[in-house]
């Protein structure tokens, strides 16, 4: 298993594409998610996930971003580079981002 697979974790939501297919990954929406999580801001993580969805990022791309961030958080080299305080403060924003994504993925209740 290579490092990319380890960082991404299980590919539940990941879409498989032929090598010739190009997908529109919106880095301008995904990178801010990573930045606010590393910064330790729970409400910012929620807002950035909501913004990415609103701007057209796929659930799969947001899920992959959150998995990569969680994988990086567990790497010793990352912990050594940023310190244990940063690694620790990433937990709640990661959870908030995940909750926001899962909530957005839920089907809307049908009003009767």
C-alpha atoms as one frame of an Amber mdcrd trajectory, in Angstrom:
protein
   0.000   0.000   0.000   1.472   3.365  -0.903   1.472   6.528   1.214  -1.398
   8.115  -0.701  -3.697   5.196   0.046  -2.761   5.280   3.712  -3.477   9.007
   4.002  -6.783   8.799   2.186  -8.085   5.847   4.177 -10.915   3.681   2.893
 -12.380   4.982  -0.327 -16.064   4.763   0.589 -17.083   7.880  -1.285 -14.180
   8.057  -3.708 -15.166   7.905  -7.339 -12.950   5.927  -9.672 -12.082   7.669
 -12.911 -10.320   6.450 -15.999  -6.850   7.991 -16.340  -8.016  10.021 -19.330
 -10.930  11.575 -17.406 -10.253  14.936 -15.821 -12.271  15.901 -12.786 -12.791
  19.455 -11.620 -11.131  19.487  -8.206 -11.674  22.898  -6.693  -8.484  23.472
  -4.715  -9.578  27.042  -4.016 -12.387  25.554  -1.902 -10.519  22.587  -0.406
  -7.299  24.253   0.766  -9.112  26.673   3.105 -10.641  23.635   4.841  -7.149
  22.367   5.627  -5.923  25.768   6.772  -8.722  26.391   9.285  -8.463  22.847
  10.644  -4.736  23.253  11.255  -5.556  26.649  12.758  -7.893  24.925  15.212
 -11.129  26.759  14.374 -14.230  24.563  14.675 -16.767  27.075  13.376 -14.406
  28.030  10.535 -14.132  24.365   9.511 -17.925  24.139   9.367 -18.125  27.319
   7.289 -15.371  26.251   4.895 -17.021  22.861   4.281 -20.360  24.598   3.681
 -18.648  27.076   1.363 -16.924  24.305  -0.600 -20.267  22.549  -1.089 -21.956
  25.802  -2.099 -19.172  26.603  -4.567 -19.519  23.217  -6.273 -16.940  20.914
  -4.703 -18.121  17.326  -4.681 -18.850  15.458  -1.471 -16.157  12.999  -2.582
 -13.503  15.708  -2.884 -14.377  17.186   0.508 -14.364  13.720   2.066 -10.959
  12.989   0.533  -9.624  16.313   1.828 -10.793  15.541   5.369  -9.279  12.046
   5.179  -5.945  13.391   3.967  -5.871  15.976   6.772  -6.687  13.275   9.351
  -3.960  11.052   7.913  -1.404  13.851   7.972  -2.319  14.620  11.570  -1.231
  11.080  12.533   2.162  11.234  10.838   5.130  11.643  13.125   6.920  13.967
  10.727   3.909  16.313  10.706   3.657  16.236  14.500   7.364  16.983  14.785
   7.069  19.866  12.335   4.048  21.614  13.882   4.194  20.409  17.474   1.797
  18.475  19.686  -0.389  21.499  20.473  -1.289  22.002  16.812  -1.938  18.288
  16.316  -4.202  18.254  19.368  -6.201  21.343  18.406  -6.991  19.839  14.994
  -9.296  17.174  16.492 -12.423  19.279  17.051 -12.279  21.163  13.724 -11.814
  17.844  11.893 -14.872  16.450  13.660 -16.843  19.618  12.884 -15.925  19.443
   9.210 -16.901  15.770   9.053 -20.243  16.434  10.787 -21.011  19.282   8.404
 -20.249  17.106   5.384 -22.307  14.177   6.686 -25.242  16.489   7.446 -25.095
  17.923   3.923 -25.077  14.413   2.465 -28.293  13.432   4.254 -31.388  13.445
   2.083 -33.792  16.251   2.834 -36.831  15.154   4.822 -39.997  15.154   2.791
 -42.583  17.497   4.212 -46.081  16.101   4.317
